[in-house]
Amino acid sequence: MPDRALRICALYPDLMNIYADRGNLIVLERRCSWRGIGFELASSRLGEPLDGEAHDLYYIGGGQDRDQRLCAEDLLALKAQALRAAQERGAIVLGVCGGYQLLGRSYTLDDERIEGVGLLDVETVRSDGPRLIGNVAIDSSGLPGAPAGEALAGFENHGGRTSLGERQAPLGRVLRGHGNDGSSGYEGARTGNTIGTYLHGPLLPKNVWFADWLIASGLGMAPAELPALSDEIEARTHQSALQAAGV
């Protein structure tokens, strides 16, 4: 086991947190604690600098359109260079819902194009059509080190339609639900350890295997190297989320 802590930085935890995003951080903290792994949580809010070398995982959740605009401006002005440095050294950058959109190239809302940091080659456009809402499950077998046959389950609620660039890999293939745009069959995006997804509700309590993947990857380990935990309740929660999505 590594003798250092998992170091996490939550970006805009006061603004980008409308989908129970703090629950994801709590899951990471508890699963580290149960294994005797240290856990250090920092934050970077509006107007605050970001160190691209100081953390193993950078996390940004979802927010309202007004707050997302504010965070987009701040990301470009103060944090984009640090996030790119973190991505280049292999640190995890995880964006959920609005955070996913901000990690892309842009988010177009009506006639306004909000620039993202471009860590993922995706573009999002707010649609006049119905919101994409409901339980969702995706095949995430393309994630290196993921358990064989495992899926991610969650809840999606977004008005934006996200399209992937020609060479951009998705996070997974939609088994049930809408995914990025309701038609492509893909959900999320992944470039190395930079991941964006619309799955929330929150994401990690429903998918503790993915929480372990994040912990192990952040510590430079394979998930199988983490000590096993008694996950009977967590397994039932995961199965319930899959069943809610119709899988």
BAMIVO-748712 format. One record per residue (C-alpha): residue number from 1; residue in three letters; z, y, x. Coordinates in Angstrom, 3 decimals. Each point is the difference from the previous one (the first is absolute). Example, Ala and Ser with C-alpha at 12.3 -4.5 7.8 and 13.67 -1.06 7.14 Angstrom:
2
(pt 1 "ALA" (7.800 -4.500 12.300))
(pt 2 "SER" (-0.660 3.440 1.370))
***
This chain:
247
(pt 1 "MET" (0.000 0.000 0.000))
(pt 2 "PRO" (-0.675 3.529 1.248))
(pt 3 "ASP" (3.078 1.963 1.018))
(pt 4 "ARG" (-1.249 3.318 -1.363))
(pt 5 "ALA" (-0.105 1.379 -3.517))
(pt 6 "LEU" (-2.922 0.345 -2.363))
(pt 7 "ARG" (-0.713 3.733 0.032))
(pt 8 "ILE" (-1.475 1.455 -3.198))
(pt 9 "CYS" (-1.064 3.526 -0.862))
(pt 10 "ALA" (-0.381 0.881 -3.694))
(pt 11 "LEU" (-2.422 2.867 -0.538))
(pt 12 "TYR" (0.891 2.436 -2.800))
(pt 13 "PRO" (2.709 -2.214 -1.560))
(pt 14 "ASP" (1.017 2.891 -2.274))
(pt 15 "LEU" (-3.516 0.465 -1.445))
(pt 16 "MET" (-1.940 -3.255 0.365))
(pt 17 "ASN" (2.390 -2.366 -1.721))
(pt 18 "ILE" (-0.861 -0.170 -3.709))
(pt 19 "TYR" (-0.674 -3.757 -0.143))
(pt 20 "ALA" (3.405 -1.253 1.157))
(pt 21 "ASP" (-1.247 0.347 3.563))
(pt 22 "ARG" (3.536 0.073 1.387))
(pt 23 "GLY" (0.289 -3.606 -1.143))
(pt 24 "ASN" (-2.482 -1.009 2.687))
(pt 25 "LEU" (2.186 1.553 2.698))
(pt 26 "ILE" (3.116 -1.689 -1.401))
(pt 27 "VAL" (-1.692 -3.412 0.145))
(pt 28 "LEU" (-0.964 0.529 3.637))
(pt 29 "GLU" (3.525 1.105 0.884))
(pt 30 "ARG" (1.677 -2.947 -1.744))
(pt 31 "ARG" (-2.300 -2.646 1.439))
(pt 32 "CYS" (0.559 1.389 3.471))
(pt 33 "SER" (3.773 0.132 -0.544))
(pt 34 "TRP" (0.186 -3.594 -1.259))
(pt 35 "ARG" (-1.683 -1.098 3.220))
(pt 36 "GLY" (2.107 2.116 2.308))
(pt 37 "ILE" (-2.912 2.319 0.797))
(pt 38 "GLY" (0.806 3.671 0.440))
(pt 39 "PHE" (-1.552 2.519 -2.368))
(pt 40 "GLU" (-0.609 3.680 0.665))
(pt 41 "LEU" (-1.374 2.257 -2.749))
(pt 42 "ALA" (-1.260 3.504 0.679))
(pt 43 "SER" (-2.005 2.401 -2.131))
(pt 44 "SER" (-2.592 2.725 0.411))
(pt 45 "ARG" (-0.245 2.548 -2.814))
(pt 46 "LEU" (-2.149 3.059 -0.652))
(pt 47 "GLY" (-0.037 2.272 3.018))
(pt 48 "GLU" (1.575 -2.596 2.287))
(pt 49 "PRO" (-1.708 -1.501 3.063))
(pt 50 "LEU" (-0.802 -3.680 0.400))
(pt 51 "ASP" (0.296 -2.081 3.167))
(pt 52 "GLY" (-2.806 -2.548 0.216))
(pt 53 "GLU" (1.829 -1.987 2.680))
(pt 54 "ALA" (3.492 -0.236 -1.463))
(pt 55 "HIS" (-0.341 -2.462 -2.879))
(pt 56 "ASP" (-1.250 -3.502 -0.746))
(pt 57 "LEU" (-0.967 0.689 -3.617))
(pt 58 "TYR" (-1.111 3.201 -1.697))
(pt 59 "TYR" (0.270 -0.054 -3.791))
(pt 60 "ILE" (-1.291 2.326 -2.712))
(pt 61 "GLY" (0.367 -0.661 -3.722))
(pt 62 "GLY" (-1.502 1.446 -3.163))
(pt 63 "GLY" (0.378 3.431 -1.561))
(pt 64 "GLN" (-1.237 2.405 -2.634))
(pt 65 "ASP" (-3.279 1.860 0.572))
(pt 66 "ARG" (1.783 3.271 0.838))
(pt 67 "ASP" (2.245 -1.666 2.559))
(pt 68 "GLN" (-2.914 -1.988 1.390))
(pt 69 "ARG" (-1.887 3.244 0.668))
(pt 70 "LEU" (2.975 1.429 1.881))
(pt 71 "CYS" (0.379 -3.151 2.064))
(pt 72 "ALA" (-3.734 -0.135 0.771))
(pt 73 "GLU" (0.103 3.502 1.445))
(pt 74 "ASP" (3.098 -0.806 2.030))
(pt 75 "LEU" (-1.445 -3.295 1.260))
(pt 76 "LEU" (-3.089 1.698 1.351))
(pt 77 "ALA" (1.887 2.917 1.511))
(pt 78 "LEU" (2.988 -1.751 1.541))
(pt 79 "LYS" (-0.217 -3.787 -0.072))
(pt 80 "ALA" (-3.597 -1.243 0.233))
(pt 81 "GLN" (-0.091 -0.192 3.792))
(pt 82 "ALA" (3.287 -1.923 0.103))
(pt 83 "LEU" (-1.176 -2.475 -2.652))
(pt 84 "ARG" (-3.230 -0.612 1.903))
(pt 85 "ALA" (2.014 -0.621 3.164))
(pt 86 "ALA" (2.220 -2.441 -1.910))
(pt 87 "GLN" (-3.051 -1.814 -1.353))
(pt 88 "GLU" (-1.600 -0.227 3.430))
(pt 89 "ARG" (3.081 -1.621 1.565))
(pt 90 "GLY" (0.215 -2.562 -2.819))
(pt 91 "ALA" (2.966 1.356 -1.932))
(pt 92 "ILE" (-0.010 -0.734 -3.722))
(pt 93 "VAL" (-1.111 2.793 -2.310))
(pt 94 "LEU" (0.514 -0.914 -3.667))
(pt 95 "GLY" (-1.132 2.166 -2.900))
(pt 96 "VAL" (0.650 -0.907 -3.641))
(pt 97 "CYS" (-1.969 1.573 -2.875))
(pt 98 "GLY" (-0.122 3.738 0.789))
(pt 99 "GLY" (0.941 -0.808 3.580))
(pt 100 "TYR" (-2.986 -2.348 0.149))
(pt 101 "GLN" (-2.296 2.786 -1.171))
(pt 102 "LEU" (1.376 2.400 2.619))
(pt 103 "LEU" (-0.684 -2.519 2.780))
(pt 104 "GLY" (-3.676 0.064 -0.993))
(pt 105 "ARG" (-2.663 2.591 0.639))
(pt 106 "SER" (0.355 1.976 -3.203))
(pt 107 "TYR" (1.214 0.120 -3.586))
(pt 108 "THR" (-2.187 1.946 -2.420))
(pt 109 "LEU" (1.833 1.423 -3.003))
(pt 110 "ASP" (-2.278 1.819 -2.485))
(pt 111 "ASP" (-1.952 2.402 2.264))
(pt 112 "GLU" (2.575 -0.057 2.803))
(pt 113 "ARG" (-0.437 -2.234 3.047))
(pt 114 "ILE" (3.342 -0.700 1.659))
(pt 115 "GLU" (-0.430 -1.084 3.595))
(pt 116 "GLY" (1.862 -3.073 1.214))
(pt 117 "VAL" (0.864 -1.029 3.548))
(pt 118 "GLY" (-2.823 -2.568 0.226))
(pt 119 "LEU" (1.949 -2.956 1.348))
(pt 120 "LEU" (-1.797 -2.102 -2.615))
(pt 121 "ASP" (-3.698 0.353 -0.794))
(pt 122 "VAL" (0.469 0.489 -3.734))
(pt 123 "GLU" (-0.869 2.746 -2.464))
(pt 124 "THR" (1.795 0.525 -3.319))
(pt 125 "VAL" (-1.351 1.890 -3.007))
(pt 126 "ARG" (2.003 0.719 -3.150))
(pt 127 "SER" (-1.945 -1.517 -2.882))
(pt 128 "ASP" (-0.411 1.327 -3.541))
(pt 129 "GLY" (0.311 -3.601 -1.164))
(pt 130 "PRO" (3.221 -1.783 -0.934))
(pt 131 "ARG" (2.758 -0.443 2.540))
(pt 132 "LEU" (0.110 -3.369 1.709))
(pt 133 "ILE" (3.351 -1.304 -1.181))
(pt 134 "GLY" (1.633 -3.397 -0.104))
(pt 135 "ASN" (1.315 -2.962 1.918))
(pt 136 "VAL" (-2.171 -1.046 2.905))
(pt 137 "ALA" (-0.212 -2.826 2.515))
(pt 138 "ILE" (-2.190 -0.278 3.075))
(pt 139 "ASP" (-0.999 -2.697 2.457))
(pt 140 "SER" (1.304 1.286 3.320))
(pt 141 "SER" (-0.909 -3.012 2.104))
(pt 142 "GLY" (-1.990 2.235 2.340))
(pt 143 "LEU" (3.204 1.575 1.274))
(pt 144 "PRO" (0.644 -1.488 3.463))
(pt 145 "GLY" (3.069 -2.211 -0.052))
(pt 146 "ALA" (0.347 0.010 -3.786))
(pt 147 "PRO" (1.313 -3.249 -1.516))
(pt 148 "ALA" (-2.827 -2.296 -1.053))
(pt 149 "GLY" (-0.962 0.450 -3.637))
(pt 150 "GLU" (2.406 2.883 -0.514))
(pt 151 "ALA" (-0.806 2.961 -2.263))
(pt 152 "LEU" (1.311 3.509 -0.492))
(pt 153 "ALA" (1.101 1.045 -3.491))
(pt 154 "GLY" (0.943 3.373 -1.392))
(pt 155 "PHE" (-0.791 2.718 -2.489))
(pt 156 "GLU" (-2.780 2.585 0.185))
(pt 157 "ASN" (-0.295 3.366 -1.729))
(pt 158 "HIS" (-2.645 2.317 1.400))
(pt 159 "GLY" (-2.713 2.296 -1.305))
(pt 160 "GLY" (-1.832 0.079 3.306))
(pt 161 "ARG" (-2.823 -2.363 0.877))
(pt 162 "THR" (0.053 -0.915 3.677))
(pt 163 "SER" (-3.120 -1.153 1.816))
(pt 164 "LEU" (-0.030 -1.695 3.393))
(pt 165 "GLY" (-2.247 1.017 2.861))
(pt 166 "GLU" (-2.675 -2.463 1.066))
(pt 167 "ARG" (2.158 -1.534 2.749))
(pt 168 "GLN" (3.397 0.510 -1.588))
(pt 169 "ALA" (1.861 -3.229 -0.748))
(pt 170 "PRO" (1.974 -0.228 -3.243))
(pt 171 "LEU" (3.598 -1.136 -0.075))
(pt 172 "GLY" (-1.004 -2.791 -2.359))
(pt 173 "ARG" (-2.202 -1.305 -2.779))
(pt 174 "VAL" (1.076 0.629 -3.587))
(pt 175 "LEU" (1.162 -3.115 -1.855))
(pt 176 "ARG" (1.157 1.880 -3.092))
(pt 177 "GLY" (0.049 3.714 -0.713))
(pt 178 "HIS" (-2.188 2.940 0.940))
(pt 179 "GLY" (0.407 0.629 3.730))
(pt 180 "ASN" (-1.551 2.937 1.801))
(pt 181 "ASP" (-2.533 1.003 -2.637))
(pt 182 "GLY" (-0.011 -2.558 -2.798))
(pt 183 "SER" (-3.375 -1.433 0.968))
(pt 184 "SER" (-0.317 -0.890 3.702))
(pt 185 "GLY" (2.501 -2.870 -0.084))
(pt 186 "TYR" (1.899 1.419 2.980))
(pt 187 "GLU" (3.503 1.425 0.290))
(pt 188 "GLY" (1.385 2.190 2.720))
(pt 189 "ALA" (-1.272 0.416 3.529))
(pt 190 "ARG" (1.071 -1.142 3.447))
(pt 191 "THR" (-0.944 1.066 3.506))
(pt 192 "GLY" (2.144 -1.825 2.544))
(pt 193 "ASN" (3.591 0.726 -0.980))
(pt 194 "THR" (-0.933 2.960 -2.204))
(pt 195 "ILE" (0.198 -1.077 -3.636))
(pt 196 "GLY" (-0.577 1.745 -3.307))
(pt 197 "THR" (0.550 -1.489 -3.441))
(pt 198 "TYR" (0.436 0.959 -3.650))
(pt 199 "LEU" (2.584 -2.755 -0.549))
(pt 200 "HIS" (3.407 1.376 -0.846))
(pt 201 "GLY" (2.816 -0.579 -2.422))
(pt 202 "PRO" (1.248 -0.082 2.863))
(pt 203 "LEU" (-2.086 -2.230 2.255))
(pt 204 "LEU" (2.430 -1.740 2.343))
(pt 205 "PRO" (2.675 -1.335 -2.402))
(pt 206 "LYS" (-2.806 -1.932 -1.707))
(pt 207 "ASN" (-1.487 -1.213 3.284))
(pt 208 "VAL" (2.694 -0.638 2.591))
(pt 209 "TRP" (-2.410 -2.030 2.106))
(pt 210 "PHE" (-1.909 3.251 0.541))
(pt 211 "ALA" (3.239 1.801 0.846))
(pt 212 "ASP" (0.570 -2.643 2.673))
(pt 213 "TRP" (-3.563 0.459 1.228))
(pt 214 "LEU" (0.686 3.714 0.434))
(pt 215 "ILE" (3.312 -0.617 1.770))
(pt 216 "ALA" (-1.472 -2.561 2.377))
(pt 217 "SER" (-3.102 2.056 0.734))
(pt 218 "GLY" (2.104 3.089 0.630))
(pt 219 "LEU" (2.099 -1.942 2.507))
(pt 220 "GLY" (-3.013 -1.586 1.693))
(pt 221 "MET" (0.729 -3.499 -1.308))
(pt 222 "ALA" (-1.728 -2.587 -2.121))
(pt 223 "PRO" (1.530 -0.297 -3.508))
(pt 224 "ALA" (0.844 -3.650 0.695))
(pt 225 "GLU" (2.331 1.126 2.812))
(pt 226 "LEU" (2.346 1.743 -2.432))
(pt 227 "PRO" (3.053 -2.056 -1.000))
(pt 228 "ALA" (-0.442 -1.446 -3.479))
(pt 229 "LEU" (1.976 1.449 -2.897))
(pt 230 "SER" (1.124 -1.566 -3.255))
(pt 231 "ASP" (-2.582 1.545 -2.302))
(pt 232 "GLU" (0.374 -1.868 -3.290))
(pt 233 "ILE" (0.445 3.175 -2.054))
(pt 234 "GLU" (-2.747 1.770 1.902))
(pt 235 "ALA" (-2.366 -2.926 -0.548))
(pt 236 "ARG" (0.648 0.078 -3.738))
(pt 237 "THR" (-0.618 3.741 -0.023))
(pt 238 "HIS" (-3.302 -0.512 1.783))
(pt 239 "GLN" (-1.085 -2.715 -2.418))
(pt 240 "SER" (0.975 2.168 -2.952))
(pt 241 "ALA" (-2.139 2.857 1.347))
(pt 242 "LEU" (-2.955 -2.350 0.460))
(pt 243 "GLN" (0.420 -1.388 -3.496))
(pt 244 "ALA" (0.186 3.515 -1.453))
(pt 245 "ALA" (-3.395 0.617 1.578))
(pt 246 "GLY" (-1.360 -3.243 -1.455))
(pt 247 "VAL" (-0.096 -2.024 3.217))
***
